Amino acid sequence: MYTIYTSPGCGPCMAVKAHLRAHKIPHTLVDVSQDPAAVEKLRKMGYSSAPAADMQATIDLGPVEAG
């Protein structure tokens, strides 16, 4: 699942959202203009502008055989 940090009127943000919708990629949108905590999270992740993405994934490697 992707979390996409966007801002109103942001052309690149609109392009990212359109791409995700067109390819039916599950995502959550966060409007940084409405969420000060999201802005701080972006800064901690090293981003200074939108769009930015945060992907949370679990990888299933299947059964692991002992040595």
Secondary structure, DSSP 8 states (H G I E B T S, - for coil): -EEEEE-TT-HHHHHHHHHHHHTT--EEEEETTS-HHHHHHHHHHT--SS-EEEE------------
